Amino acid sequence: MAASYPPELNVTTDETALVLPKALRRMSLLTRVLCFLALGRPDLNDHWKSLQSEQAFEIVRGRSCSILGNAITTATVLLATSGVFVTTASPVSYFDYSSPAPYCLLLMSLMNTMIAMLISGSSWIRWLHTDRHWTQEQLTQGDYFVWSYLLSIVTPIFFVVLSLNCFMFAMLIAGFSSQSMVCRTITALWLVTYVVSIGAIFMEFVWKYANVDSSFHFVHS
């Protein structure tokens, strides 16, 4: 017959399981930024709590697989687009992207896309077949295992963004090198839109990180 435990002991055990392990409490600034990029929080408190429940862990795993799936889709589109530009000549004379600088950037975009697809695919398989008990064991060891865990989400996104930026700069250089005034004007407008969009995304990221981080310090002070 299975042993029965008093309710008080069960509550204590559950509360003990929710406590963040010592190896995960003190993190460097870079690790906190990686946590924010991968999980939306500058710490692992909420994520560790989600590992105590199968239902909550399935939500986390579904979210991570969705992010990696989107990264694979985006990388596939970039791979096809960069491949077309690298392997074909420009159909018009006033927009020559086969000159050394744009062509080099297009090659870099192509290579980064391939890396993004490989890492996204392997990370997606890893998340698809992992279980919460194995994840708990890995995270409690801290250091390298925490970095590997967070980078499995952040790295594919980094290479997709890097590939997209290489492609954008290749098009910008080709546009500004054009002899057509209309092409240079359109490229200038595109550059302004690009800079404003990147600035808005960066400011939103900094604002959210500052708010979340200040809330974290206020709760734990």
Disulfide bonds with the S-S distance in Angstrom:
none
